[in-house]
Amino acid sequence: MKKKLVVVLMTAVMAMTAVTGCGSKADDAKNNTQASKASESETSANADQEAAMHVADLIDAIYVQERTDDTDKQCKEAKEAWDKLTDAQKELVEGENADPDYFGRDTGDASKDDPRNQDDIGENEILVVSFGTSFNDSRAEDIKGIEDALAKAYPDWSVRRAFTAQIIINHVQARDDEVIDNMQQALDRAVANGVKNLVVQPTHLMHGAEYDEMTEAIDGYKDKFESVAIAEPMLGEVGDDATVINDDKKAVAQAITDEACKEAGFDDMKAAADAGTAFVFMGHGTSHTANVTYDQMQTQMDDLGFTNAFIGTVEGEPEDTACDKVIEKVKEAGFKNVILRPLMVVAGDHANNDMAGDDADSWKSQFEASGDFDSVDCQIAGLGRIAAVEDLYVAHTKAAIDSLGASDDAAAEDTDAKATDDSADDAQADDAQADLALDMVYKRLNTEYGAILMDPPYHAHAFEGALAVIYNAGTKENAGIFSQSQGWIILAEALRGHGERAFGYFMENAPAAQNDRAEIRRLEPYCYGQFTEGKASPNFGRSHVHWLTGTASTVMVGCVEGILGMRPDFGGLRIAPSIPKEWDKFEIDKDFRGCKLHITVHNPGHVESGFKKMIVNREELGENYIPQEKLTEITEVELFMS
């Protein structure tokens, strides 16, 4: 029995062994097939990822602000590599700046645009400078809209284009094969085409960082043209604070609200307000001092009585114009319906994504998420397509063209003077150029404490060798107010006959004129400091380093030779005051070459400068110059200004 049981058990074991061995081979085959397929799938996935990463790297390589000799080639390579991807591979494109939308997003028909980079354009050129946009429809409607308006208004001038954003230029070139000039390319093209008269019209909103960089680029080419003029940006001069408005800001405020109401179906802003509807105009924003422009636009809206117009900014240092602050303002004002619209020349990435996008941080999403409003809608349209805004640019360009004519007239009037000293003329500005330079100093650099050395200060755009960057913005050479240089600007304005400005500069920086601001100045009231902190500093108006300056001598020259007009030379003394208009009369006692002069200046016409007649010791002279031989021990002088 035991033997039989053993046999049975052995048979069972052998059978199990046979069965087990047979089953293992089948499973192995199946597993090997699955492993092979998985391996192939993994290999394919890796290949897809590698192809997508390659395109992402190529996109990142052209997503740069610097053009090189390889840029054209890189743009072509990126597009060709993208076109080779499958739809699935395209969705995997992800880099530092690359994503599927770079090539894949439909932004309209690029063929509707005109890069305006043609040659053989004649002697007169209007160069329209824009930041740029990769949104094709917006580029054609907004930027091209302005360019077309200028071309129509000035048929004797060739209108050409330049973008300042190389990133955008590369994007448009790679995706749409549309080649747009950057600033250097556009200026080089103008030189090569033999342009003599160049007018530059920026489409920028304000005198911000982009405008500053543009003017710097143009300065390097001015000697390559017979005449150059830069037109005003859309909103004109910035102004010192949020209360400063002007006709340009008024025109834009009226234009954008009219268009917004029209698109929303309202007769005017009051009708919209009565319906509980507010318009929020979203600007870009900037860390530049020109950011105050947005507050000024709010002031302008308020001044027009638009209680339902709100100004916001998406970037920079928005403070009270940030999205959350604007939401609170609209809520507090009691409006339940909101319409968002860009306060930008171009309805590009910021308008489509930051304002109207579906992401949680878009302005549309933030307004909706607040739960305070019944409706939130968006109008995606740039300022450049509004006829009234185009007309404003046309007017700014006209002023620039007219300034070229004024310069020509001044040059013609000064022909005789030039003939006396051609070499000197080569180094000196003519009257129109001098006045333009002084106007720019007054508009861009002047403050209530004197003129700053530059604007903006070195910070983000400092270059190698810019030693001033070691100082905080608004201090010393980095956009501070150096006291010594105030004397030079006083003298310069006086020599041009600008008495109001000359005396204004003197009073702005004079220690004795600041006794009511001692807590700001923080320096003795009887001496000049080396410098005063400028508007870029949080301590604007604070002065430093008493006595360590040559200011006393430069201001003395500015006041005596400039404002009072006492200008000696080898042969005698010229008297040519430049004074405030309200001065009726003033007297001067002067010791000059052993003689005592008592000078009385009369200003019955209340002018800043000019000469009518001069009487020396009861003798009327034909000019305001006293030859030395006319001087006596006691010399009485009466000068009458015209």
ROKEBA-68529 format. One record per residue (C-alpha): residue in three letters; x, y, z. Coordinates in steps of 0.02 Angstrom, whole numbers, m for minus. Layout:
N
['ALA',[X,Y,Z]]
...
# end
This chain:
642
['MET',[0,0,0]]
['LYS',[142,112,46]]
['LYS',[234,75,m118]]
['LYS',[73,106,m217]]
['LEU',[49,274,m128]]
['VAL',[227,324,m165]]
['VAL',[205,283,m348]]
['VAL',[45,383,m354]]
['LEU',[129,531,m270]]
['MET',[279,524,m386]]
['THR',[164,516,m537]]
['ALA',[69,668,m475]]
['VAL',[228,764,m447]]
['MET',[293,722,m621]]
['ALA',[127,772,m697]]
['MET',[129,937,m605]]
['THR',[308,965,m659]]
['ALA',[262,934,m839]]
['VAL',[113,1048,m830]]
['THR',[211,1183,m742]]
['GLY',[353,1179,m866]]
['CYS',[235,1191,m1016]]
['GLY',[141,1340,m943]]
['SER',[302,1440,m906]]
['LYS',[357,1440,m1088]]
['ALA',[190,1509,m1146]]
['ASP',[190,1648,m1019]]
['ASP',[368,1695,m1062]]
['ALA',[323,1715,m1242]]
['LYS',[176,1825,m1199]]
['ASN',[278,1930,m1078]]
['ASN',[417,1949,m1205]]
['THR',[294,2015,m1334]]
['GLN',[221,2140,m1210]]
['ALA',[395,2195,m1156]]
['SER',[444,2220,m1336]]
['LYS',[291,2326,m1369]]
['ALA',[322,2427,m1212]]
['SER',[501,2453,m1262]]
['GLU',[449,2511,m1434]]
['SER',[319,2627,m1357]]
['GLU',[448,2698,m1237]]
['THR',[570,2722,m1379]]
['SER',[436,2812,m1481]]
['ALA',[390,2922,m1332]]
['ASN',[571,2965,m1305]]
['ALA',[590,3008,m1489]]
['ASP',[436,3120,m1480]]
['GLN',[503,3207,m1327]]
['GLU',[674,3231,m1404]]
['ALA',[598,3304,m1563]]
['ALA',[490,3423,m1461]]
['MET',[637,3473,m1351]]
['HIS',[741,3510,m1505]]
['VAL',[609,3630,m1569]]
['ALA',[592,3708,m1396]]
['ASP',[780,3739,m1393]]
['LEU',[773,3820,m1565]]
['ILE',[630,3933,m1510]]
['ASP',[722,3983,m1351]]
['ALA',[875,4024,m1457]]
['ILE',[778,4157,m1554]]
['TYR',[678,4217,m1405]]
['VAL',[811,4349,m1372]]
['GLN',[826,4537,m1383]]
['GLU',[990,4537,m1480]]
['ARG',[1005,4508,m1666]]
['THR',[1160,4415,m1728]]
['ASP',[1228,4358,m1895]]
['ASP',[1145,4189,m1862]]
['THR',[970,4255,m1825]]
['ASP',[898,4231,m2000]]
['LYS',[965,4053,m2007]]
['GLN',[900,4013,m1833]]
['CYS',[725,4077,m1874]]
['LYS',[719,3966,m2029]]
['GLU',[783,3813,m1936]]
['ALA',[655,3833,m1797]]
['LYS',[508,3841,m1918]]
['GLU',[570,3694,m2023]]
['ALA',[592,3587,m1868]]
['TRP',[417,3633,m1808]]
['ASP',[339,3588,m1974]]
['LYS',[416,3414,m1962]]
['LEU',[331,3377,m1796]]
['THR',[172,3275,m1784]]
['ASP',[21,3354,m1699]]
['ALA',[59,3250,m1544]]
['GLN',[241,3306,m1542]]
['LYS',[191,3489,m1559]]
['GLU',[92,3477,m1398]]
['LEU',[251,3423,m1308]]
['VAL',[351,3580,m1353]]
['GLU',[400,3661,m1189]]
['GLY',[552,3768,m1152]]
['GLU',[604,3919,m1053]]
['ASN',[500,4029,m1169]]
['ALA',[441,3901,m1297]]
['ASP',[267,3825,m1303]]
['PRO',[150,3756,m1438]]
['ASP',[72,3928,m1462]]
['TYR',[234,4002,m1527]]
['PHE',[204,3928,m1699]]
['GLY',[33,3851,m1674]]
['ARG',[m78,3994,m1617]]
['ASP',[m184,4076,m1751]]
['THR',[m165,4265,m1735]]
['GLY',[m232,4312,m1905]]
['ASP',[m171,4334,m2083]]
['ALA',[5,4403,m2093]]
['SER',[m18,4446,m2277]]
['LYS',[m130,4592,m2225]]
['ASP',[22,4677,m2150]]
['ASP',[161,4776,m2235]]
['PRO',[335,4773,m2156]]
['ARG',[378,4935,m2248]]
['ASN',[559,4890,m2275]]
['GLN',[571,4942,m2458]]
['ASP',[720,5034,m2530]]
['ASP',[732,5178,m2656]]
['ILE',[618,5289,m2553]]
['GLY',[678,5465,m2590]]
['GLU',[755,5599,m2479]]
['ASN',[614,5618,m2352]]
['GLU',[572,5477,m2231]]
['ILE',[450,5457,m2087]]
['LEU',[512,5312,m1980]]
['VAL',[371,5242,m1873]]
['VAL',[446,5157,m1720]]
['SER',[343,5032,m1621]]
['PHE',[377,4904,m1487]]
['GLY',[291,4778,m1602]]
['THR',[171,4631,m1588]]
['SER',[167,4452,m1652]]
['PHE',[m24,4457,m1664]]
['ASN',[m48,4474,m1852]]
['ASP',[m221,4552,m1854]]
['SER',[m174,4677,m1719]]
['ARG',[m14,4723,m1809]]
['ALA',[m110,4755,m1970]]
['GLU',[m250,4854,m1889]]
['ASP',[m158,4949,m1754]]
['ILE',[21,4981,m1809]]
['LYS',[m11,4977,m1996]]
['GLY',[m166,5085,m1965]]
['ILE',[m56,5224,m1896]]
['GLU',[73,5203,m2034]]
['ASP',[m62,5210,m2169]]
['ALA',[m134,5369,m2094]]
['LEU',[38,5452,m2098]]
['ALA',[70,5394,m2276]]
['LYS',[m96,5468,m2331]]
['ALA',[m66,5632,m2240]]
['TYR',[111,5656,m2306]]
['PRO',[122,5586,m2483]]
['ASP',[289,5673,m2513]]
['TRP',[367,5572,m2373]]
['SER',[406,5385,m2374]]
['VAL',[339,5295,m2220]]
['ARG',[449,5155,m2154]]
['ARG',[439,5042,m2000]]
['ALA',[552,4988,m1857]]
['PHE',[514,4877,m1707]]
['THR',[615,4890,m1547]]
['ALA',[574,4714,m1483]]
['GLN',[692,4592,m1571]]
['ILE',[599,4449,m1486]]
['ILE',[443,4497,m1582]]
['ILE',[537,4528,m1744]]
['ASN',[610,4352,m1733]]
['HIS',[441,4276,m1692]]
['VAL',[355,4355,m1843]]
['GLN',[500,4311,m1958]]
['ALA',[509,4129,m1902]]
['ARG',[322,4097,m1904]]
['ASP',[261,4205,m2049]]
['ASP',[418,4240,m2150]]
['GLU',[386,4427,m2129]]
['VAL',[548,4523,m2105]]
['ILE',[534,4682,m2001]]
['ASP',[681,4799,m1969]]
['ASN',[745,4837,m1796]]
['MET',[804,5013,m1756]]
['GLN',[982,4990,m1817]]
['GLN',[926,4904,m1977]]
['ALA',[798,5040,m2014]]
['LEU',[923,5181,m1985]]
['ASP',[1057,5093,m2088]]
['ARG',[928,5069,m2226]]
['ALA',[885,5255,m2222]]
['VAL',[1069,5301,m2236]]
['ALA',[1096,5178,m2380]]
['ASN',[942,5249,m2469]]
['GLY',[1014,5425,m2463]]
['VAL',[880,5496,m2348]]
['LYS',[917,5678,m2307]]
['ASN',[771,5725,m2195]]
['LEU',[717,5600,m2062]]
['VAL',[565,5617,m1950]]
['VAL',[543,5483,m1818]]
['GLN',[366,5453,m1754]]
['PRO',[358,5335,m1605]]
['THR',[194,5245,m1573]]
['HIS',[238,5233,m1388]]
['LEU',[114,5300,m1262]]
['MET',[238,5405,m1165]]
['HIS',[417,5461,m1134]]
['GLY',[461,5296,m1051]]
['ALA',[606,5174,m1060]]
['GLU',[565,5121,m1239]]
['TYR',[562,5303,m1295]]
['ASP',[728,5337,m1207]]
['GLU',[812,5189,m1292]]
['MET',[743,5246,m1459]]
['THR',[811,5423,m1442]]
['GLU',[979,5354,m1389]]
['ALA',[988,5249,m1547]]
['ILE',[940,5398,m1656]]
['ASP',[1072,5509,m1575]]
['GLY',[1206,5397,m1647]]
['TYR',[1143,5429,m1825]]
['LYS',[1102,5616,m1822]]
['ASP',[1261,5665,m1912]]
['LYS',[1215,5550,m2058]]
['PHE',[1064,5656,m2108]]
['GLU',[1042,5839,m2151]]
['SER',[899,5855,m2027]]
['VAL',[820,5742,m1896]]
['ALA',[666,5771,m1789]]
['ILE',[582,5657,m1660]]
['ALA',[395,5678,m1643]]
['GLU',[300,5666,m1479]]
['PRO',[230,5500,m1419]]
['MET',[42,5480,m1405]]
['LEU',[13,5560,m1234]]
['GLY',[140,5700,m1251]]
['GLU',[244,5762,m1106]]
['VAL',[237,5665,m943]]
['GLY',[229,5804,m815]]
['ASP',[287,5801,m634]]
['ASP',[139,5725,m544]]
['ALA',[m32,5642,m561]]
['THR',[m123,5808,m582]]
['VAL',[m36,5855,m746]]
['ILE',[m145,5834,m900]]
['ASN',[m133,5903,m1075]]
['ASP',[m226,5911,m1241]]
['ASP',[m150,5745,m1299]]
['LYS',[m213,5652,m1146]]
['LYS',[m383,5734,m1166]]
['ALA',[m394,5682,m1349]]
['VAL',[m348,5501,m1309]]
['ALA',[m466,5492,m1161]]
['GLN',[m610,5554,m1268]]
['ALA',[m565,5441,m1415]]
['ILE',[m550,5279,m1316]]
['THR',[m709,5309,m1215]]
['ASP',[m807,5353,m1373]]
['GLU',[m751,5190,m1455]]
['ALA',[m784,5088,m1300]]
['CYS',[m961,5158,m1283]]
['LYS',[m996,5132,m1467]]
['GLU',[m941,4950,m1462]]
['ALA',[m1042,4919,m1303]]
['GLY',[m1199,4999,m1376]]
['PHE',[m1204,5158,m1271]]
['ASP',[m1226,5335,m1335]]
['ASP',[m1095,5404,m1215]]
['MET',[m1010,5374,m1048]]
['LYS',[m1154,5447,m950]]
['ALA',[m1276,5326,m1029]]
['ALA',[m1159,5184,m984]]
['ALA',[m1146,5246,m805]]
['ASP',[m1335,5259,m791]]
['ALA',[m1342,5076,m845]]
['GLY',[m1220,5029,m707]]
['THR',[m1076,4996,m827]]
['ALA',[m895,5040,m793]]
['PHE',[m751,5036,m916]]
['VAL',[m580,4979,m856]]
['PHE',[m437,5028,m970]]
['MET',[m285,4918,m939]]
['GLY',[m115,4992,m981]]
['HIS',[53,4906,m982]]
['GLY',[138,4992,m836]]
['THR',[321,5029,m811]]
['SER',[453,5048,m675]]
['HIS',[507,5207,m767]]
['THR',[463,5374,m688]]
['ALA',[342,5398,m833]]
['ASN',[225,5275,m743]]
['VAL',[140,5430,m671]]
['THR',[61,5449,m844]]
['TYR',[m69,5319,m798]]
['ASP',[m122,5418,m644]]
['GLN',[m128,5571,m756]]
['MET',[m246,5479,m874]]
['GLN',[m357,5442,m725]]
['THR',[m353,5627,m682]]
['GLN',[m400,5665,m862]]
['MET',[m547,5544,m856]]
['ASP',[m606,5626,m695]]
['ASP',[m585,5798,m771]]
['LEU',[m699,5748,m915]]
['GLY',[m830,5691,m790]]
['PHE',[m813,5506,m831]]
['THR',[m853,5433,m660]]
['ASN',[m860,5258,m735]]
['ALA',[m687,5258,m814]]
['PHE',[m545,5173,m721]]
['ILE',[m361,5159,m769]]
['GLY',[m257,5007,m722]]
['THR',[m87,4932,m764]]
['VAL',[m30,4753,m781]]
['GLU',[158,4771,m753]]
['GLY',[290,4886,m679]]
['GLU',[254,4967,m512]]
['PRO',[67,4988,m523]]
['GLU',[27,5033,m341]]
['ASP',[m150,5105,m351]]
['THR',[m171,5043,m530]]
['ALA',[m148,4857,m492]]
['CYS',[m294,4743,m536]]
['ASP',[m350,4712,m356]]
['LYS',[m348,4899,m320]]
['VAL',[m450,4936,m477]]
['ILE',[m576,4802,m429]]
['GLU',[m599,4887,m261]]
['LYS',[m622,5058,m344]]
['VAL',[m754,4993,m464]]
['LYS',[m843,4901,m324]]
['GLU',[m843,5055,m210]]
['ALA',[m911,5161,m353]]
['GLY',[m1061,5044,m361]]
['PHE',[m1047,4981,m540]]
['LYS',[m1107,4802,m569]]
['ASN',[m1059,4781,m752]]
['VAL',[m878,4792,m810]]
['ILE',[m802,4807,m982]]
['LEU',[m614,4783,m996]]
['ARG',[m518,4866,m1138]]
['PRO',[m331,4890,m1168]]
['LEU',[m252,5061,m1148]]
['MET',[m119,5009,m1272]]
['VAL',[m78,5052,m1451]]
['VAL',[m84,4868,m1498]]
['ALA',[m205,4734,m1440]]
['GLY',[m71,4599,m1427]]
['ASP',[m16,4474,m1297]]
['HIS',[m62,4580,m1146]]
['ALA',[m237,4616,m1212]]
['ASN',[m272,4437,m1265]]
['ASN',[m192,4347,m1118]]
['ASP',[m164,4462,m968]]
['MET',[m329,4550,m990]]
['ALA',[m449,4431,m1079]]
['GLY',[m366,4262,m1051]]
['ASP',[m443,4113,m960]]
['ASP',[m302,4090,m835]]
['ALA',[m341,4128,m654]]
['ASP',[m226,4279,m650]]
['SER',[m302,4368,m800]]
['TRP',[m397,4528,m764]]
['LYS',[m558,4452,m830]]
['SER',[m538,4302,m715]]
['GLN',[m496,4411,m564]]
['PHE',[m647,4522,m591]]
['GLU',[m759,4369,m608]]
['ALA',[m681,4283,m458]]
['SER',[m717,4434,m347]]
['GLY',[m902,4394,m359]]
['ASP',[m943,4580,m353]]
['PHE',[m1005,4602,m531]]
['ASP',[m1152,4540,m632]]
['SER',[m1054,4539,m796]]
['VAL',[m874,4554,m852]]
['ASP',[m842,4578,m1039]]
['CYS',[m688,4619,m1143]]
['GLN',[m657,4730,m1294]]
['ILE',[m497,4677,m1380]]
['ALA',[m446,4826,m1487]]
['GLY',[m289,4931,m1489]]
['LEU',[m284,5121,m1490]]
['GLY',[m195,5120,m1658]]
['ARG',[m353,5077,m1754]]
['ILE',[m453,5226,m1686]]
['ALA',[m465,5367,m1813]]
['ALA',[m449,5505,m1683]]
['VAL',[m288,5427,m1616]]
['GLU',[m219,5412,m1793]]
['ASP',[m258,5596,m1817]]
['LEU',[m161,5635,m1659]]
['TYR',[m8,5546,m1726]]
['VAL',[m28,5641,m1890]]
['ALA',[m27,5805,m1793]]
['HIS',[127,5755,m1694]]
['THR',[218,5709,m1855]]
['LYS',[167,5876,m1933]]
['ALA',[244,5969,m1786]]
['ALA',[406,5873,m1811]]
['ILE',[408,5907,m1999]]
['ASP',[372,6091,m1966]]
['SER',[518,6097,m1844]]
['LEU',[633,6043,m1986]]
['GLY',[570,6190,m2086]]
['ALA',[598,6307,m1939]]
['SER',[774,6243,m1925]]
['ASP',[802,6277,m2109]]
['ASP',[735,6454,m2090]]
['ALA',[847,6487,m1942]]
['ALA',[996,6424,m2038]]
['ALA',[955,6539,m2184]]
['GLU',[940,6690,m2068]]
['ASP',[1107,6649,m1990]]
['THR',[1202,6641,m2154]]
['ASP',[1299,6802,m2124]]
['ALA',[1355,6748,m1952]]
['LYS',[1411,6581,m2019]]
['ALA',[1516,6663,m2153]]
['THR',[1619,6754,m2019]]
['ASP',[1676,6593,m1937]]
['ASP',[1641,6430,m2028]]
['SER',[1749,6329,m1911]]
['ALA',[1655,6390,m1760]]
['ASP',[1490,6352,m1844]]
['ASP',[1541,6172,m1867]]
['ALA',[1550,6154,m1679]]
['GLN',[1398,6256,m1628]]
['ALA',[1212,6230,m1638]]
['ASP',[1106,6350,m1737]]
['ASP',[968,6445,m1647]]
['ALA',[833,6315,m1680]]
['GLN',[944,6172,m1623]]
['ALA',[994,6267,m1466]]
['ASP',[813,6303,m1422]]
['LEU',[765,6122,m1454]]
['ALA',[904,6060,m1340]]
['LEU',[854,6180,m1202]]
['ASP',[671,6133,m1222]]
['MET',[715,5950,m1199]]
['VAL',[817,5989,m1043]]
['TYR',[673,6089,m971]]
['LYS',[541,5959,m1013]]
['ARG',[639,5802,m971]]
['LEU',[765,5853,m838]]
['ASN',[699,6002,m743]]
['THR',[625,5978,m569]]
['GLU',[570,6092,m428]]
['TYR',[747,6079,m357]]
['GLY',[843,6105,m519]]
['ALA',[892,6003,m672]]
['ILE',[943,5821,m650]]
['LEU',[1095,5759,m744]]
['MET',[1001,5628,m845]]
['ASP',[838,5533,m856]]
['PRO',[812,5391,m825]]
['PRO',[949,5345,m703]]
['TYR',[1065,5200,m736]]
['HIS',[990,5039,m672]]
['ALA',[919,4910,m789]]
['HIS',[1004,4984,m942]]
['ALA',[1176,5020,m872]]
['PHE',[1316,4976,m991]]
['GLU',[1494,4920,m956]]
['GLY',[1592,5073,m905]]
['ALA',[1442,5169,m837]]
['LEU',[1524,5210,m672]]
['ALA',[1374,5311,m611]]
['VAL',[1279,5148,m584]]
['ILE',[1374,5126,m419]]
['TYR',[1263,5264,m346]]
['ASN',[1081,5241,m301]]
['ALA',[958,5306,m430]]
['GLY',[934,5493,m407]]
['THR',[1098,5524,m315]]
['LYS',[1260,5607,m372]]
['GLU',[1303,5569,m555]]
['ASN',[1162,5441,m568]]
['ALA',[1022,5566,m608]]
['GLY',[1054,5677,m459]]
['ILE',[1044,5868,m463]]
['PHE',[1223,5931,m465]]
['SER',[1227,6110,m401]]
['GLN',[1375,6166,m507]]
['SER',[1291,6125,m671]]
['GLN',[1142,6236,m627]]
['GLY',[1249,6388,m667]]
['TRP',[1279,6323,m841]]
['ILE',[1095,6298,m880]]
['ILE',[1056,6472,m809]]
['LEU',[1186,6547,m926]]
['ALA',[1128,6445,m1076]]
['GLU',[946,6498,m1057]]
['ALA',[997,6679,m1030]]
['LEU',[1106,6681,m1185]]
['ARG',[955,6624,m1285]]
['GLY',[851,6764,m1209]]
['HIS',[743,6650,m1100]]
['GLY',[736,6757,m944]]
['GLU',[592,6666,m861]]
['ARG',[679,6498,m869]]
['ALA',[850,6569,m822]]
['PHE',[782,6648,m663]]
['GLY',[675,6495,m630]]
['TYR',[828,6381,m631]]
['PHE',[916,6502,m513]]
['MET',[774,6501,m387]]
['GLU',[748,6312,m394]]
['ASN',[924,6277,m330]]
['ALA',[956,6432,m225]]
['PRO',[979,6384,m41]]
['ALA',[896,6543,23]]
['ALA',[739,6505,m79]]
['GLN',[713,6340,13]]
['ASN',[695,6398,193]]
['ASP',[516,6337,194]]
['ARG',[576,6161,150]]
['ALA',[717,6144,275]]
['GLU',[654,5974,333]]
['ILE',[674,5913,153]]
['ARG',[836,6002,105]]
['ARG',[926,5963,271]]
['LEU',[1072,6077,232]]
['GLU',[1122,6250,291]]
['PRO',[1021,6388,205]]
['TYR',[1175,6493,172]]
['CYS',[1276,6375,61]]
['TYR',[1261,6263,m89]]
['GLY',[1279,6076,m72]]
['GLN',[1374,5969,m195]]
['PHE',[1212,5888,m253]]
['THR',[1028,5867,m218]]
['GLU',[939,5700,m234]]
['GLY',[835,5690,m393]]
['LYS',[659,5631,m428]]
['ALA',[710,5449,m443]]
['SER',[763,5449,m261]]
['PRO',[642,5418,m117]]
['ASN',[725,5570,m34]]
['PHE',[694,5690,m178]]
['GLY',[755,5865,m129]]
['ARG',[879,5816,8]]
['SER',[1048,5902,m16]]
['HIS',[1222,5842,30]]
['VAL',[1404,5896,56]]
['HIS',[1406,6081,95]]
['TRP',[1543,6191,21]]
['LEU',[1624,6049,m77]]
['THR',[1574,6122,m245]]
['GLY',[1616,6255,m372]]
['THR',[1434,6308,m380]]
['ALA',[1462,6485,m314]]
['SER',[1570,6532,m463]]
['THR',[1462,6450,m597]]
['VAL',[1300,6523,m528]]
['MET',[1383,6694,m513]]
['VAL',[1429,6689,m697]]
['GLY',[1254,6629,m741]]
['CYS',[1175,6771,m643]]
['VAL',[1294,6914,m686]]
['GLU',[1334,6875,m867]]
['GLY',[1172,6783,m902]]
['ILE',[1021,6856,m809]]
['LEU',[1093,7032,m782]]
['GLY',[1179,7026,m952]]
['MET',[1348,7102,m904]]
['ARG',[1459,7028,m1040]]
['PRO',[1632,7105,m1056]]
['ASP',[1753,7075,m1199]]
['PHE',[1918,7148,m1254]]
['GLY',[1842,7308,m1326]]
['GLY',[1710,7351,m1196]]
['LEU',[1549,7293,m1114]]
['ARG',[1388,7223,m1187]]
['ILE',[1230,7235,m1083]]
['ALA',[1098,7107,m1132]]
['PRO',[984,7058,m986]]
['SER',[872,6904,m986]]
['ILE',[746,6928,m847]]
['PRO',[571,6879,m791]]
['LYS',[435,6975,m883]]
['GLU',[363,7048,m724]]
['TRP',[520,7148,m686]]
['ASP',[485,7331,m723]]
['LYS',[658,7396,m685]]
['PHE',[821,7355,m598]]
['GLU',[986,7444,m560]]
['ILE',[1166,7383,m561]]
['ASP',[1323,7462,m489]]
['LYS',[1477,7391,m573]]
['ASP',[1663,7425,m561]]
['PHE',[1737,7400,m733]]
['ARG',[1915,7438,m788]]
['GLY',[1940,7576,m662]]
['CYS',[1770,7655,m694]]
['LYS',[1613,7654,m589]]
['LEU',[1457,7614,m689]]
['HIS',[1280,7646,m628]]
['ILE',[1163,7551,m743]]
['THR',[974,7566,m745]]
['VAL',[877,7441,m849]]
['HIS',[696,7484,m896]]
['ASN',[571,7352,m951]]
['PRO',[409,7446,m991]]
['GLY',[351,7313,m1114]]
['HIS',[377,7171,m990]]
['VAL',[484,7064,m1104]]
['GLU',[612,6930,m1061]]
['SER',[751,7001,m1170]]
['GLY',[783,7121,m1313]]
['PHE',[855,7294,m1344]]
['LYS',[770,7457,m1391]]
['LYS',[896,7593,m1347]]
['MET',[1040,7634,m1230]]
['ILE',[1098,7803,m1164]]
['VAL',[1276,7822,m1096]]
['ASN',[1315,7987,m1009]]
['ARG',[1166,8067,m1099]]
['GLU',[1226,8002,m1269]]
['GLU',[1113,7878,m1357]]
['LEU',[1210,7735,m1434]]
['GLY',[1149,7632,m1581]]
['GLU',[1171,7466,m1493]]
['ASN',[1183,7387,m1321]]
['TYR',[1373,7388,m1323]]
['ILE',[1482,7515,m1232]]
['PRO',[1655,7536,m1311]]
['GLN',[1790,7561,m1180]]
['GLU',[1827,7737,m1245]]
['LYS',[1650,7790,m1194]]
['LEU',[1682,7748,m1012]]
['THR',[1716,7889,m887]]
['GLU',[1762,7886,m704]]
['ILE',[1576,7892,m663]]
['THR',[1473,7820,m805]]
['GLU',[1283,7833,m806]]
['VAL',[1196,7704,m913]]
['GLU',[1011,7684,m955]]
['LEU',[956,7534,m1058]]
['PHE',[779,7512,m1123]]
['MET',[721,7335,m1167]]
['SER',[603,7311,m1312]]
# end
